[in-house]
Amino acid sequence: MSNSRAGTGAFRSRGRSRTVRLLLRASAALLLLLLSSAGVLWALARNAIGVRPFGQRLARIEQSPQWNDGAFRNRLPRVDGPYGEILREFFFGGSDYRFPAEPIPVVERTAADFSSPPSSGLRVTWLGHSTLLLEIDGQRVLIDPVWGERVSPFTFLGPKRFYQPPLALDAMPPIDAVVISHDHYDHLDMPTIKQLLPRDVLFVVPLGVGAHLEHWGVPSARIRELDWWDTTVVGGITLTSTPARHFSGRGVNDAGATLWSGWAITSEKHRVYYSGDTSLDEFMSEIGTRLGPFDLTLIEAGAYDALWADVHLGPEQAVRAHQLVRGKVLLPVHWGLFDLALHGWTEPIERVLVAADAAGISVATPRPGESVEPGSLGTQSRWWPMVPWQTVVEAPAWSSGVSQFR
């Protein structure tokens, strides 16, 4: 009987060993599969991610007052909510109205629409999110051009546009400069940059962003990289890089490798301010004092949340920034094309209008593809649907360190 128990114990021991071996083999196979998949994804994304600055470009970057301890830094510290909570809300929370339920009314455009200059000398066409075609006293500036289907290093993953571009890129009229605010995918799009390569156009970008452009084939002679408050002249206009409170990075280990900025685009007759991506900071007042007043401000108003209130302005602070830089007409951007936050897709413009009405500020609300001349704004239409949205009281998002500007 004891021999039988011994035999049974040995059998069970061999069974457990076999199970352990099978589990180890399965785990090893799964790990290999994951590593292989990661390798494939990296290979697919590598070109779109771009490259870090090096050589003479890096040496110049290291002389910047914004460069500290191996990266570009904001003047004020960034305070975020718990990362786990951010991920949980993105995947399992947020508004039920983050995507349009019906097609968005887009104004389709052709190059012929831009054959005649604006009668006022100043016209802007909103092409969705932060992509804008600015016509200012004989010069055309294309701002943060994104024609790609997704704002991602992949063609099959990442936030997808709500509608197709109102103006085909190959139908774009001649442009004098492309201005980039920073290297995030919803502002710097590799497929778009490559499509622009045949055009003899100048790229004006913050420090370090030229490394990505050269990696994608843009000749160095067509790139001008500016630090905050630096200026460059294109035709009859002056482009000034202005401070912003944001961050940069396209990969897993390049945060802060390139600079982020807003832009003042000015001529003898007109002045335009583009915020890029930013949260609120006291430098807004300095921008207004040094470079304003502005006939038109193009200020980001979407993709905000209390969990990352030091990354984006949000609607109420967009209106406040407009006041601080001494703007006349506000055109809110950075909304209505991609799902990049937790709020409803129409919430940014609804809250901007409430805050602007209380402050007595004129707001332009063009449909995607529609042009606006701020000197003759006229009555603006509400082209977006009425869907539920949260007020500032229900969902506040205030940048830290600047309570004096509320």
N, C-alpha and C positions, 0 to 999 in steps of 0.2 A: 504493500500500500504506500509506503514511503517512497518507493521508486516511482510510482505513478505520479505522486505529488511533485517529485523532482522533475519528471519529464514534462508535466504540465507547466511548472514554473519556467523551465528552459524554453518551452514553446512560446509562452507569453513574453519572455524577455526578447526572444528573437523577433516576435511580432512588433514589440515596441521599437526595437532597433530599426526594423524595416520602415515603420511609420516615420520615425525621426529622419531616416535617410531620404524618404520620399518628400517630406516637408522641406528638408534642406535643399534638395534638388529643385523643388517647385519654387522655393524662395530665390534660389540662385537664378533660375530661369526668368522669374518675374523681375528681378533686379537687372538682369541683362537686357530684358525687353524695355524696361524703363530707361536704362542708360542709352540703349540704341535709339529709342524714341526721342530722348533729349538731344542726342547727337544729330538726329535728322532735323529736329526743330531748329537747333542751333545753325545747322548748315543752311536751312531755308531762310532764317532771319538774319544771318551774319551781315550780308551786304546792306540790308535796310537799317541795321543798327548803326552803321557808320563806324568811325574811328575816333579815338581820343586825340587831342592835340599833342604834337611832339615837335622836337627840333626848335627852329627859330620861332615858330608860332607859340610854343609852350614858354619859351624864354620871354617873349613879350607879355604873355598872360601873367607870368609870375611877377611882373612889375606893376600890375594893376592894384589900386587901392582896395578893390573888391576881393582880391585873392588872399586867402589866409589859411595857413596850415594845410596846404595841398588841395584847396578847392575854393570856388567862389562861394561867398557867404552873404547872407542878408545882414543888414544893420541890426534889426531886431530879431530875437530868437523866435523860432517857429514852435508853436504849441499845438499838438494834435491830440485827438482822442485815442483811446486804446485801439491798436491795430486789429486785434481780434474782433472788436465790435464793428469796425469799419468793414471788414470782410464779411461778417455775418449780415450786416445791413445790405451790402451790395448783392449778396446771393439770395437772401431770404426776406429782406425788408424793402423799404422804400415805397414810393407812390405807386398806385395802380395805373397811373397815367403817364408813365415814363416814355411811352411810344405813341405816336399818332394813330388813332383808330381809322382815320380816313386819309386819302391822299392830300398832301399839302399843296395849296395853289401857288405854283411856280410860274414866274414870268420868263418864258424862254427867249433868249437873246441871240443875236448874230453880230458879226463884226460891223455890218452896215449900220447898226444902231448907234455906233460910236464914231461915225464918219464926220459928224459935225460937232465942234467943241461946245461945251456948255455956255449958254449966253452969259452967265454970271462969272464964268472962269473957274467955278468950283462945283464939282459933281462927284458923287460917290455911288457905286453900285454894290449892293450887298449880295454876295454869291453864296451865302450860307456860313454859319459858324463865325470864324474870324477871317474868312477870305473876302477881300474887298478890292475893287478896282477904283482907284482914286485918280480923278482928273483935276489937276490943279495948275491953272495958268499955262497951258500948253504942254505940260508934262503928264505922263501916265505912270502911276506907281501901282504895282500889284502887291498886295499885302497878304502875308501868310497863306500862299496858294496851296490848297488841298483839293485835288481832283480824284484822289484815290477812293476806292470803295470802302475801305476800312482804315481807321486810324490805329495802326498796329504794324509790327514788323512782318506779319503774316497776311497772306491774301485770303485766308479761310478762317481766321480767328480775330476777335476784337470788335469794338463798336463799329456798326455798319451805318452808313448814311441813310437818312430818312427819304431822300429824294436825289435824283441825278443832278449833276451840275447844270445850272440854268444857261450857262454859256460854255460850249465845247472849247477845250483848251486850244485846239488847232484853229478855232474861229476867233481867238483873242486878237484884238487890234494890236498894232505895234505898241510896245511898252518900253519905258526908259529905265526902270529900275524895279527889282524885286526886293521887297523888304521883309525880313524874317525877325520875329520877336524872340524866339528861343527854339530849342531843338526837340520839344515834345512832338509826338506823332500827329497830333491834331493841328500843328502849326508848321511842321517841317516834314513834307511828304516826299519820299524818295522817287516814286513813280512820276510825280508832277515835276520835280526838279529835272529828271532825265528827259521828260518831254519838252522842257524849256531849253535844253542844251543847244539845239540848232539856232535859237534866237540870239542875236548879238545884244544881250541884255546884261546890265550890271546887277550884281547881288550885294546888297548892303545888310550886314548881319552883326550881331554882338560878337565879342571876342570868343574865339575858339570854334564857332559854328562853321567857319570856312574849312575846317578839317573834314567835316562830313561832305561838304560840297565838292572839294577836290577829290575825295574818295569816289564820288559818283561821276566824275568827269568834267566838272566845271573848271576852266582854266583859272589859275591864280590871278591873272591880270584882270579878270572880271569879278573879283571878290574884294570888297572893302569891309574890314572888321573894325568895329568901334567899341570903345569903352564908354561907360556912362559920361555924358556931357560932351563927348567927342562929336564933331560935325564933319559932314562931307557934302560937297555940292554936286548936283546932277542937273545939267541944263540950267534952268533958272530957278531951281528950288534948292533949299538947304535941308538936309536930313540930320537930326540930332538924336543921338541915343539918350534916352531918359531912364532914370532909376526905376526899378520894379522890385516888388517883394514876392519872389516866387522860388523856383528851383529848376534844375535841368537834369537831363539824363535820358538815354534811350536803351540802356542795357542794365545789367545787374550790378555793375561796379564802376559806373561813370557819373554818379551823382555829383553835380557841381563842377564837372570838368569844363563846361562851357558857360558863358554868361547869358543872362536873360535881361530883356529890356523892353521899355516902351519906346515910342518914336514921336518926335515933333517934326512935322513936314510943313515947311513954310516957304512962302514966296514974298515978293514985295507987297502983294495985295491980300493974300489969304494965309491963314494959319490953321493947321489941323493937328490934333493930338490923338494918337492911338495908344491905348494903355498896354497892349500885349496882355499877358496873364500876370495878375498882381493881386495882392491884398492891400489893405489900406496902410499908409505910412505918411509921416509928416513931410516926406519929400514932394508930395503932391502940391503943397503950397509953394515950394521952391520952384517947381516946374511952371506953375502959373505965374509966379513973379518974374522968372527969367525968360520965359518963352511965350507966355500968353499975352493977351487973351486969345482964345481960339474960336474961330467961326464954327468949327465942328469938332466934336469929340466922338471917338469910336472907342467905347469902353466896355470891357467884358462884364457880363451880368449873370452868367449861368455857371453851372457845375460847382455850386457852393454847398456848404453844410457846416453845422456847428462842430462836427468832428474834424474838419480841416479848415477852420475859419481863417488861418494864416496863409492860405494858398490862393484863394480867389476872393474877389470883392463881394459878390452877391449883389442883388438889386439895389438895396438901400444905400450901400456903400458905393455903388457905381454912381448913383446920383450925387452922393457927397463928394466923390472924387471929381466929378464934373464941375461942382462948385469950387473946389479947391484949386483946380487948374484954370479957372476962369473961362469956362466954356459957355457958348451961346446956345447951340443946338446939340442935343445928345442923341447919338444913334447906338443903342445897345447891341453888342455882338456877343459871340461865344454862347449861343443858345440856338435851339430849334433845328439842329441837324444831326447831332450824335447824342446818345444816352451816355453821359459821363458822370452822373451823380445819382442822387436818390429822389430828387424832387420831380414833380410833373413837368412835362416838356414845355408847357406854356407858362409855368409859374414865374420864371424870370421876368418876362415882359409884363405880366399882370402886376407884379410887385413894383417894377420900375415905374409904371404909370401911376400907381398910387403914391409912391414917394415923390415923383416928379411933380405931380399935381399939388401936393402939399407944399412943395418948395417953389412953385411957379416956374418950372423949367419946361422948355419946349423939347419934345421927344419925336424923333423920326421913327416910323414903324414900317419900313418898306417890306413888301413881300420878297421872298428870295428871287433874285434876278432884277428887282426893281431899282431904278436910279432915283437919287434925291439931290436936289440943289438946296442947300440950307438957307440960301438967301431968299428963296421963294418957296417955303416949305408947304404952305397950304394945309388943308384938312387931311389928317392921316387916318387910314382905314384900319379897322380891327379885322384882319383877315384870318386869324387863328380861331379855332373853335372855343366855345365856353365849356371848360371842363373843371372839375374841382381842383383847388389849389390852396396851399397853406399861407397864411399871412405871416408877417414878420413877428407878430406876437406869438403865433403858434409854432413857428420854426425859425427863431432868430439865428443869425450867423454873423457875429461881430469879430473883427480882427483884434488880437490882443495887443496891448501896448499903446493904443491910440484912442483911448476912451474920450479924450478931449475933443475929438472930431465928430462924435455922435450927434 
